[in-house]
Amino acid sequence: MLIPESEIELVPIRAQGSGGQNVNKLSSAIHLRFDIPASSLSADCKQRLLGLKDRRISNKGILIIKAQKYRTQEMNRSDACLRLQKLVDSACRVAKKRKPTR
């Protein structure tokens, strides 16, 4: 399921840890916010996402992903969007029913 960009909020923040001379000047990390109840996902998919025991999902149903793996903002932005897509895909996938054998 593809998520529209209008439903995703990307906020640049300063990355933690050592970073050399530019650590206090550049905002290279990204906070991705995704409002699950207000999204265009199906009701079943929303229920599965909200039912996950994930510390990144707040009580109001907002998923927050922090990406600071890379040194550039663009790479962190694409990393955060990819992680969101993987989480939504895994939650929306319906498990096959098991066929009993002899």
Protein Blocks (a to p, Z undefined) as FASTA:
>chain_A
ZZdfklpccdddddedjebjmlmmpcfbccddddfklmcbdfklmmmmmmpccfkbcfko
pacdddfkbmbfklmmmmmmmmmmmmmmmmmpccddddddZZ
